[in-house]
């Protein structure tokens, strides 16, 4: 088991920046590949970014590539998502997720992640 708690959400103007954090506890954080997903009202949960257990590899959804950066600090048991050039369409609840079945593989399917945080709301105003 691993427990995940997101923070850093809030209201930001279009074009602005925000950094989300996801604090992990329980099993060793470095055993997990970590990902960010988001869900807007009335829409399905969608992939944002993923990072391997070591932080050596990352993958992004096309709609955030070049604007968002996923990173992790295994010494602090924390995952980050730096979001720049935010757009109103980025408005959603953002979730961090963890999986340790294939920690060196970048997976974008939310069904592959058994562990989830409670989510943090990000609202981008125009």
C-alpha positions in Angstrom: 0.0 0.0 0.0 1.0 3.6 -0.6 -1.0 6.7 0.4 -1.0 9.7 -1.9 -1.9 13.3 -1.0 -2.0 16.0 -3.6 -1.6 19.7 -2.9 -1.0 23.0 -4.8 -4.2 23.4 -6.7 -6.2 26.6 -6.8 -7.3 29.4 -9.1 -4.9 30.8 -11.6 -5.2 33.1 -14.6 -4.7 31.9 -18.1 -1.0 32.1 -19.0 0.0 31.6 -15.4 1.9 28.8 -13.7 1.2 26.4 -10.9 3.0 23.6 -9.2 1.3 20.5 -7.9 2.8 18.2 -5.3 1.9 14.6 -4.4 3.3 13.4 -1.1 3.6 9.6 -0.7 3.7 7.4 2.4 3.7 3.7 3.0 5.8 1.6 0.8 9.2 3.0 -0.5 8.3 5.7 -3.0 11.2 4.7 -5.3 9.4 1.4 -6.0 6.7 3.1 -8.0 6.2 4.6 -11.3 4.1 7.8 -10.8 1.7 9.6 -13.0 -0.7 12.6 -13.1 -4.2 12.3 -14.5 -7.0 14.9 -14.7 -10.7 14.9 -14.9 -12.9 17.8 -16.0 -16.6 17.9 -15.1 -18.6 15.5 -17.3 -15.5 14.1 -18.9 -13.5 10.9 -18.5 -10.2 10.9 -16.5 -7.4 11.5 -18.9 -3.6 11.0 -18.9 -1.3 14.0 -18.3 2.2 12.7 -17.6 4.1 9.8 -16.2 7.6 9.2 -14.8 9.5 6.0 -14.1 10.7 5.0 -10.6 14.1 6.6 -11.1 12.9 9.7 -12.8 15.0 8.8 -15.8 12.2 8.7 -18.3 9.0 10.7 -18.7 6.1 10.8 -21.1 3.5 13.5 -21.7 0.1 13.8 -23.3 0.3 15.9 -26.5 -2.0 18.6 -25.1 0.4 19.4 -22.2 3.8 18.7 -23.9 6.1 21.7 -23.8 4.0 23.3 -21.0 4.0 20.8 -18.2 6.9 19.1 -16.5 6.7 16.0 -14.3 9.5 15.3 -11.7 10.1 13.5 -8.5 12.3 13.7 -5.5 12.7 10.2 -4.1 14.5 11.4 -1.0 11.4 13.5 -0.1 8.8 10.9 -1.3 7.2 13.6 -3.5 6.0 13.9 -7.0 5.6 17.2 -8.8 3.8 18.7 -11.8 5.0 22.1 -12.9 2.3 23.6 -15.1 3.2 26.7 -17.2 1.2 28.6 -19.8 -2.0 27.4 -18.4 -5.2 27.5 -20.4 -8.8 27.4 -19.4 -9.1 23.9 -20.9 -6.6 22.7 -18.3 -9.3 23.3 -15.6 -9.8 19.9 -13.9 -9.3 17.9 -10.8 -5.7 16.6 -10.9 -4.9 13.2 -9.5 -1.6 11.5 -8.8 -1.4 7.8 -9.2 1.1 5.0 -8.5 1.9 1.6 -9.8 4.7 -0.8 -8.8 4.0 -3.7 -11.2 6.2 -2.2 -13.9 8.0 0.7 -12.3 10.3 1.2 -15.3 7.6 1.4 -17.9 5.7 4.5 -18.9 2.0 3.7 -18.9 -0.8 6.1 -19.7 -3.8 3.8 -19.0 -5.4 4.8 -15.7 -6.6 1.2 -15.2 -2.9 0.2 -14.7 -2.7 2.3 -11.5 -4.0 0.8 -8.3 -3.2 3.7 -6.0 -4.7 7.2 -6.3 -4.8 10.4 -4.3 -7.9 12.3 -3.6 -7.3 15.0 -6.2 -6.7 18.7 -6.2 -8.8 21.2 -8.1 -7.0 23.5 -10.6 -9.1 26.3 -12.1 -7.8 28.4 -14.9 -9.7 31.6 -15.5 -9.7 33.4 -18.9 
